[in-house]
């Protein structure tokens, strides 16, 4: 079961003035976009790392073919 709690808080601008609903929406959207962009960068970095690891593993092992498998079966 999924249970999401909603938290509320007073958002204040740098000058201490209360923000309007529209200002809060813009601030939240900006924070969401920044968080989303960061997560996307992290995923791209992880993907590139995994690609490099796979390539290194492939280069470090001899290529096996179906014929190789047939030749190594015990008699």
Phi and psi restraints in degrees (range 20) as a CNS / XPLOR table:
assign (resid 1 and name C) (resid 2 and name N)
       (resid 2 and name CA) (resid 2 and name C) 1.0 -101.7 20.0 2
assign (resid 2 and name N) (resid 2 and name CA)
       (resid 2 and name C) (resid 3 and name N) 1.0 127.3 20.0 2
assign (resid 2 and name C) (resid 3 and name N)
       (resid 3 and name CA) (resid 3 and name C) 1.0 -130.6 20.0 2
assign (resid 3 and name N) (resid 3 and name CA)
       (resid 3 and name C) (resid 4 and name N) 1.0 111.4 20.0 2
assign (resid 3 and name C) (resid 4 and name N)
       (resid 4 and name CA) (resid 4 and name C) 1.0 -106.6 20.0 2
assign (resid 4 and name N) (resid 4 and name CA)
       (resid 4 and name C) (resid 5 and name N) 1.0 124.1 20.0 2
assign (resid 4 and name C) (resid 5 and name N)
       (resid 5 and name CA) (resid 5 and name C) 1.0 -92.0 20.0 2
assign (resid 5 and name N) (resid 5 and name CA)
       (resid 5 and name C) (resid 6 and name N) 1.0 140.8 20.0 2
assign (resid 5 and name C) (resid 6 and name N)
       (resid 6 and name CA) (resid 6 and name C) 1.0 -105.2 20.0 2
assign (resid 6 and name N) (resid 6 and name CA)
       (resid 6 and name C) (resid 7 and name N) 1.0 127.4 20.0 2
assign (resid 6 and name C) (resid 7 and name N)
       (resid 7 and name CA) (resid 7 and name C) 1.0 -108.4 20.0 2
assign (resid 7 and name N) (resid 7 and name CA)
       (resid 7 and name C) (resid 8 and name N) 1.0 142.3 20.0 2
assign (resid 7 and name C) (resid 8 and name N)
       (resid 8 and name CA) (resid 8 and name C) 1.0 -118.0 20.0 2
assign (resid 8 and name N) (resid 8 and name CA)
       (resid 8 and name C) (resid 9 and name N) 1.0 152.3 20.0 2
assign (resid 8 and name C) (resid 9 and name N)
       (resid 9 and name CA) (resid 9 and name C) 1.0 -155.3 20.0 2
assign (resid 9 and name N) (resid 9 and name CA)
       (resid 9 and name C) (resid 10 and name N) 1.0 158.4 20.0 2
assign (resid 9 and name C) (resid 10 and name N)
       (resid 10 and name CA) (resid 10 and name C) 1.0 -83.9 20.0 2
assign (resid 10 and name N) (resid 10 and name CA)
       (resid 10 and name C) (resid 11 and name N) 1.0 118.2 20.0 2
assign (resid 10 and name C) (resid 11 and name N)
       (resid 11 and name CA) (resid 11 and name C) 1.0 -92.7 20.0 2
assign (resid 11 and name N) (resid 11 and name CA)
       (resid 11 and name C) (resid 12 and name N) 1.0 127.3 20.0 2
assign (resid 11 and name C) (resid 12 and name N)
       (resid 12 and name CA) (resid 12 and name C) 1.0 -122.7 20.0 2
assign (resid 12 and name N) (resid 12 and name CA)
       (resid 12 and name C) (resid 13 and name N) 1.0 143.6 20.0 2
assign (resid 12 and name C) (resid 13 and name N)
       (resid 13 and name CA) (resid 13 and name C) 1.0 -72.0 20.0 2
assign (resid 13 and name N) (resid 13 and name CA)
       (resid 13 and name C) (resid 14 and name N) 1.0 172.2 20.0 2
assign (resid 13 and name C) (resid 14 and name N)
       (resid 14 and name CA) (resid 14 and name C) 1.0 -58.5 20.0 2
assign (resid 14 and name N) (resid 14 and name CA)
       (resid 14 and name C) (resid 15 and name N) 1.0 -28.3 20.0 2
assign (resid 14 and name C) (resid 15 and name N)
       (resid 15 and name CA) (resid 15 and name C) 1.0 -88.2 20.0 2
assign (resid 15 and name N) (resid 15 and name CA)
       (resid 15 and name C) (resid 16 and name N) 1.0 3.5 20.0 2
assign (resid 15 and name C) (resid 16 and name N)
       (resid 16 and name CA) (resid 16 and name C) 1.0 87.4 20.0 2
assign (resid 16 and name N) (resid 16 and name CA)
       (resid 16 and name C) (resid 17 and name N) 1.0 2.0 20.0 2
assign (resid 16 and name C) (resid 17 and name N)
       (resid 17 and name CA) (resid 17 and name C) 1.0 -84.2 20.0 2
assign (resid 17 and name N) (resid 17 and name CA)
       (resid 17 and name C) (resid 18 and name N) 1.0 146.9 20.0 2
assign (resid 17 and name C) (resid 18 and name N)
       (resid 18 and name CA) (resid 18 and name C) 1.0 -69.7 20.0 2
assign (resid 18 and name N) (resid 18 and name CA)
       (resid 18 and name C) (resid 19 and name N) 1.0 144.0 20.0 2
assign (resid 18 and name C) (resid 19 and name N)
       (resid 19 and name CA) (resid 19 and name C) 1.0 -88.0 20.0 2
assign (resid 19 and name N) (resid 19 and name CA)
       (resid 19 and name C) (resid 20 and name N) 1.0 148.8 20.0 2
assign (resid 19 and name C) (resid 20 and name N)
       (resid 20 and name CA) (resid 20 and name C) 1.0 -77.2 20.0 2
assign (resid 20 and name N) (resid 20 and name CA)
       (resid 20 and name C) (resid 21 and name N) 1.0 166.9 20.0 2
assign (resid 20 and name C) (resid 21 and name N)
       (resid 21 and name CA) (resid 21 and name C) 1.0 -59.1 20.0 2
assign (resid 21 and name N) (resid 21 and name CA)
       (resid 21 and name C) (resid 22 and name N) 1.0 -42.4 20.0 2
assign (resid 21 and name C) (resid 22 and name N)
       (resid 22 and name CA) (resid 22 and name C) 1.0 -64.7 20.0 2
assign (resid 22 and name N) (resid 22 and name CA)
       (resid 22 and name C) (resid 23 and name N) 1.0 -40.1 20.0 2
assign (resid 22 and name C) (resid 23 and name N)
       (resid 23 and name CA) (resid 23 and name C) 1.0 -63.9 20.0 2
assign (resid 23 and name N) (resid 23 and name CA)
       (resid 23 and name C) (resid 24 and name N) 1.0 -39.4 20.0 2
assign (resid 23 and name C) (resid 24 and name N)
       (resid 24 and name CA) (resid 24 and name C) 1.0 -64.2 20.0 2
assign (resid 24 and name N) (resid 24 and name CA)
       (resid 24 and name C) (resid 25 and name N) 1.0 -42.8 20.0 2
assign (resid 24 and name C) (resid 25 and name N)
       (resid 25 and name CA) (resid 25 and name C) 1.0 -60.7 20.0 2
assign (resid 25 and name N) (resid 25 and name CA)
       (resid 25 and name C) (resid 26 and name N) 1.0 -43.9 20.0 2
assign (resid 25 and name C) (resid 26 and name N)
       (resid 26 and name CA) (resid 26 and name C) 1.0 -64.0 20.0 2
assign (resid 26 and name N) (resid 26 and name CA)
       (resid 26 and name C) (resid 27 and name N) 1.0 -42.2 20.0 2
assign (resid 26 and name C) (resid 27 and name N)
       (resid 27 and name CA) (resid 27 and name C) 1.0 -63.0 20.0 2
assign (resid 27 and name N) (resid 27 and name CA)
       (resid 27 and name C) (resid 28 and name N) 1.0 -45.0 20.0 2
assign (resid 27 and name C) (resid 28 and name N)
       (resid 28 and name CA) (resid 28 and name C) 1.0 -64.4 20.0 2
assign (resid 28 and name N) (resid 28 and name CA)
       (resid 28 and name C) (resid 29 and name N) 1.0 -42.9 20.0 2
assign (resid 28 and name C) (resid 29 and name N)
       (resid 29 and name CA) (resid 29 and name C) 1.0 -61.5 20.0 2
assign (resid 29 and name N) (resid 29 and name CA)
       (resid 29 and name C) (resid 30 and name N) 1.0 -41.1 20.0 2
assign (resid 29 and name C) (resid 30 and name N)
       (resid 30 and name CA) (resid 30 and name C) 1.0 -64.8 20.0 2
assign (resid 30 and name N) (resid 30 and name CA)
       (resid 30 and name C) (resid 31 and name N) 1.0 -43.6 20.0 2
assign (resid 30 and name C) (resid 31 and name N)
       (resid 31 and name CA) (resid 31 and name C) 1.0 -65.0 20.0 2
assign (resid 31 and name N) (resid 31 and name CA)
       (resid 31 and name C) (resid 32 and name N) 1.0 -40.1 20.0 2
assign (resid 31 and name C) (resid 32 and name N)
       (resid 32 and name CA) (resid 32 and name C) 1.0 -62.7 20.0 2
assign (resid 32 and name N) (resid 32 and name CA)
       (resid 32 and name C) (resid 33 and name N) 1.0 -46.2 20.0 2
assign (resid 32 and name C) (resid 33 and name N)
       (resid 33 and name CA) (resid 33 and name C) 1.0 -60.6 20.0 2
assign (resid 33 and name N) (resid 33 and name CA)
       (resid 33 and name C) (resid 34 and name N) 1.0 -42.4 20.0 2
assign (resid 33 and name C) (resid 34 and name N)
       (resid 34 and name CA) (resid 34 and name C) 1.0 -64.1 20.0 2
assign (resid 34 and name N) (resid 34 and name CA)
       (resid 34 and name C) (resid 35 and name N) 1.0 -43.3 20.0 2
assign (resid 34 and name C) (resid 35 and name N)
       (resid 35 and name CA) (resid 35 and name C) 1.0 -65.0 20.0 2
assign (resid 35 and name N) (resid 35 and name CA)
       (resid 35 and name C) (resid 36 and name N) 1.0 -44.1 20.0 2
assign (resid 35 and name C) (resid 36 and name N)
       (resid 36 and name CA) (resid 36 and name C) 1.0 -62.8 20.0 2
assign (resid 36 and name N) (resid 36 and name CA)
       (resid 36 and name C) (resid 37 and name N) 1.0 -43.0 20.0 2
assign (resid 36 and name C) (resid 37 and name N)
       (resid 37 and name CA) (resid 37 and name C) 1.0 -63.4 20.0 2
assign (resid 37 and name N) (resid 37 and name CA)
       (resid 37 and name C) (resid 38 and name N) 1.0 -40.5 20.0 2
assign (resid 37 and name C) (resid 38 and name N)
       (resid 38 and name CA) (resid 38 and name C) 1.0 -63.2 20.0 2
assign (resid 38 and name N) (resid 38 and name CA)
       (resid 38 and name C) (resid 39 and name N) 1.0 -45.7 20.0 2
assign (resid 38 and name C) (resid 39 and name N)
       (resid 39 and name CA) (resid 39 and name C) 1.0 -62.2 20.0 2
assign (resid 39 and name N) (resid 39 and name CA)
       (resid 39 and name C) (resid 40 and name N) 1.0 -40.5 20.0 2
assign (resid 39 and name C) (resid 40 and name N)
       (resid 40 and name CA) (resid 40 and name C) 1.0 -63.5 20.0 2
assign (resid 40 and name N) (resid 40 and name CA)
       (resid 40 and name C) (resid 41 and name N) 1.0 -42.0 20.0 2
assign (resid 40 and name C) (resid 41 and name N)
       (resid 41 and name CA) (resid 41 and name C) 1.0 -61.7 20.0 2
assign (resid 41 and name N) (resid 41 and name CA)
       (resid 41 and name C) (resid 42 and name N) 1.0 -43.0 20.0 2
assign (resid 41 and name C) (resid 42 and name N)
       (resid 42 and name CA) (resid 42 and name C) 1.0 -62.5 20.0 2
assign (resid 42 and name N) (resid 42 and name CA)
       (resid 42 and name C) (resid 43 and name N) 1.0 -41.9 20.0 2
assign (resid 42 and name C) (resid 43 and name N)
       (resid 43 and name CA) (resid 43 and name C) 1.0 -65.9 20.0 2
assign (resid 43 and name N) (resid 43 and name CA)
       (resid 43 and name C) (resid 44 and name N) 1.0 -39.6 20.0 2
assign (resid 43 and name C) (resid 44 and name N)
       (resid 44 and name CA) (resid 44 and name C) 1.0 -64.9 20.0 2
assign (resid 44 and name N) (resid 44 and name CA)
       (resid 44 and name C) (resid 45 and name N) 1.0 -41.0 20.0 2
assign (resid 44 and name C) (resid 45 and name N)
       (resid 45 and name CA) (resid 45 and name C) 1.0 -64.0 20.0 2
assign (resid 45 and name N) (resid 45 and name CA)
       (resid 45 and name C) (resid 46 and name N) 1.0 -42.4 20.0 2
assign (resid 45 and name C) (resid 46 and name N)
       (resid 46 and name CA) (resid 46 and name C) 1.0 -64.8 20.0 2
assign (resid 46 and name N) (resid 46 and name CA)
       (resid 46 and name C) (resid 47 and name N) 1.0 -40.9 20.0 2
assign (resid 46 and name C) (resid 47 and name N)
       (resid 47 and name CA) (resid 47 and name C) 1.0 -63.0 20.0 2
assign (resid 47 and name N) (resid 47 and name CA)
       (resid 47 and name C) (resid 48 and name N) 1.0 -44.2 20.0 2
assign (resid 47 and name C) (resid 48 and name N)
       (resid 48 and name CA) (resid 48 and name C) 1.0 -63.4 20.0 2
assign (resid 48 and name N) (resid 48 and name CA)
       (resid 48 and name C) (resid 49 and name N) 1.0 -39.9 20.0 2
assign (resid 48 and name C) (resid 49 and name N)
       (resid 49 and name CA) (resid 49 and name C) 1.0 -62.6 20.0 2
assign (resid 49 and name N) (resid 49 and name CA)
       (resid 49 and name C) (resid 50 and name N) 1.0 -45.4 20.0 2
assign (resid 49 and name C) (resid 50 and name N)
       (resid 50 and name CA) (resid 50 and name C) 1.0 -64.4 20.0 2
assign (resid 50 and name N) (resid 50 and name CA)
       (resid 50 and name C) (resid 51 and name N) 1.0 -39.5 20.0 2
assign (resid 50 and name C) (resid 51 and name N)
       (resid 51 and name CA) (resid 51 and name C) 1.0 -60.1 20.0 2
assign (resid 51 and name N) (resid 51 and name CA)
       (resid 51 and name C) (resid 52 and name N) 1.0 -43.1 20.0 2
assign (resid 51 and name C) (resid 52 and name N)
       (resid 52 and name CA) (resid 52 and name C) 1.0 -64.1 20.0 2
assign (resid 52 and name N) (resid 52 and name CA)
       (resid 52 and name C) (resid 53 and name N) 1.0 -43.3 20.0 2
assign (resid 52 and name C) (resid 53 and name N)
       (resid 53 and name CA) (resid 53 and name C) 1.0 -62.4 20.0 2
assign (resid 53 and name N) (resid 53 and name CA)
       (resid 53 and name C) (resid 54 and name N) 1.0 -42.3 20.0 2
assign (resid 53 and name C) (resid 54 and name N)
       (resid 54 and name CA) (resid 54 and name C) 1.0 -63.6 20.0 2
assign (resid 54 and name N) (resid 54 and name CA)
       (resid 54 and name C) (resid 55 and name N) 1.0 -44.8 20.0 2
assign (resid 54 and name C) (resid 55 and name N)
       (resid 55 and name CA) (resid 55 and name C) 1.0 -61.9 20.0 2
assign (resid 55 and name N) (resid 55 and name CA)
       (resid 55 and name C) (resid 56 and name N) 1.0 -42.4 20.0 2
assign (resid 55 and name C) (resid 56 and name N)
       (resid 56 and name CA) (resid 56 and name C) 1.0 -63.8 20.0 2
assign (resid 56 and name N) (resid 56 and name CA)
       (resid 56 and name C) (resid 57 and name N) 1.0 -39.9 20.0 2
assign (resid 56 and name C) (resid 57 and name N)
       (resid 57 and name CA) (resid 57 and name C) 1.0 -67.1 20.0 2
assign (resid 57 and name N) (resid 57 and name CA)
       (resid 57 and name C) (resid 58 and name N) 1.0 -40.9 20.0 2
assign (resid 57 and name C) (resid 58 and name N)
       (resid 58 and name CA) (resid 58 and name C) 1.0 -63.3 20.0 2
assign (resid 58 and name N) (resid 58 and name CA)
       (resid 58 and name C) (resid 59 and name N) 1.0 -43.4 20.0 2
assign (resid 58 and name C) (resid 59 and name N)
       (resid 59 and name CA) (resid 59 and name C) 1.0 -68.9 20.0 2
assign (resid 59 and name N) (resid 59 and name CA)
       (resid 59 and name C) (resid 60 and name N) 1.0 -27.2 20.0 2
assign (resid 59 and name C) (resid 60 and name N)
       (resid 60 and name CA) (resid 60 and name C) 1.0 -84.1 20.0 2
assign (resid 60 and name N) (resid 60 and name CA)
       (resid 60 and name C) (resid 61 and name N) 1.0 -9.5 20.0 2
assign (resid 60 and name C) (resid 61 and name N)
       (resid 61 and name CA) (resid 61 and name C) 1.0 -118.4 20.0 2
assign (resid 61 and name N) (resid 61 and name CA)
       (resid 61 and name C) (resid 62 and name N) 1.0 142.9 20.0 2
assign (resid 61 and name C) (resid 62 and name N)
       (resid 62 and name CA) (resid 62 and name C) 1.0 -66.7 20.0 2
assign (resid 62 and name N) (resid 62 and name CA)
       (resid 62 and name C) (resid 63 and name N) 1.0 149.5 20.0 2
assign (resid 62 and name C) (resid 63 and name N)
       (resid 63 and name CA) (resid 63 and name C) 1.0 -73.4 20.0 2
assign (resid 63 and name N) (resid 63 and name CA)
       (resid 63 and name C) (resid 64 and name N) 1.0 133.8 20.0 2
assign (resid 63 and name C) (resid 64 and name N)
       (resid 64 and name CA) (resid 64 and name C) 1.0 -108.3 20.0 2
assign (resid 64 and name N) (resid 64 and name CA)
       (resid 64 and name C) (resid 65 and name N) 1.0 139.7 20.0 2
assign (resid 64 and name C) (resid 65 and name N)
       (resid 65 and name CA) (resid 65 and name C) 1.0 -120.1 20.0 2
assign (resid 65 and name N) (resid 65 and name CA)
       (resid 65 and name C) (resid 66 and name N) 1.0 171.5 20.0 2
assign (resid 65 and name C) (resid 66 and name N)
       (resid 66 and name CA) (resid 66 and name C) 1.0 -61.6 20.0 2
assign (resid 66 and name N) (resid 66 and name CA)
       (resid 66 and name C) (resid 67 and name N) 1.0 -35.2 20.0 2
assign (resid 66 and name C) (resid 67 and name N)
       (resid 67 and name CA) (resid 67 and name C) 1.0 -64.4 20.0 2
assign (resid 67 and name N) (resid 67 and name CA)
       (resid 67 and name C) (resid 68 and name N) 1.0 -41.0 20.0 2
assign (resid 67 and name C) (resid 68 and name N)
       (resid 68 and name CA) (resid 68 and name C) 1.0 -58.5 20.0 2
assign (resid 68 and name N) (resid 68 and name CA)
       (resid 68 and name C) (resid 69 and name N) 1.0 -42.1 20.0 2
assign (resid 68 and name C) (resid 69 and name N)
       (resid 69 and name CA) (resid 69 and name C) 1.0 -62.5 20.0 2
assign (resid 69 and name N) (resid 69 and name CA)
       (resid 69 and name C) (resid 70 and name N) 1.0 -41.7 20.0 2
assign (resid 69 and name C) (resid 70 and name N)
       (resid 70 and name CA) (resid 70 and name C) 1.0 -64.7 20.0 2
assign (resid 70 and name N) (resid 70 and name CA)
       (resid 70 and name C) (resid 71 and name N) 1.0 -37.0 20.0 2
assign (resid 70 and name C) (resid 71 and name N)
       (resid 71 and name CA) (resid 71 and name C) 1.0 -72.9 20.0 2
assign (resid 71 and name N) (resid 71 and name CA)
       (resid 71 and name C) (resid 72 and name N) 1.0 -21.0 20.0 2
assign (resid 71 and name C) (resid 72 and name N)
       (resid 72 and name CA) (resid 72 and name C) 1.0 -98.7 20.0 2
assign (resid 72 and name N) (resid 72 and name CA)
       (resid 72 and name C) (resid 73 and name N) 1.0 0.7 20.0 2
assign (resid 72 and name C) (resid 73 and name N)
       (resid 73 and name CA) (resid 73 and name C) 1.0 -67.0 20.0 2
assign (resid 73 and name N) (resid 73 and name CA)
       (resid 73 and name C) (resid 74 and name N) 1.0 137.3 20.0 2
assign (resid 73 and name C) (resid 74 and name N)
       (resid 74 and name CA) (resid 74 and name C) 1.0 -67.8 20.0 2
assign (resid 74 and name N) (resid 74 and name CA)
       (resid 74 and name C) (resid 75 and name N) 1.0 147.0 20.0 2
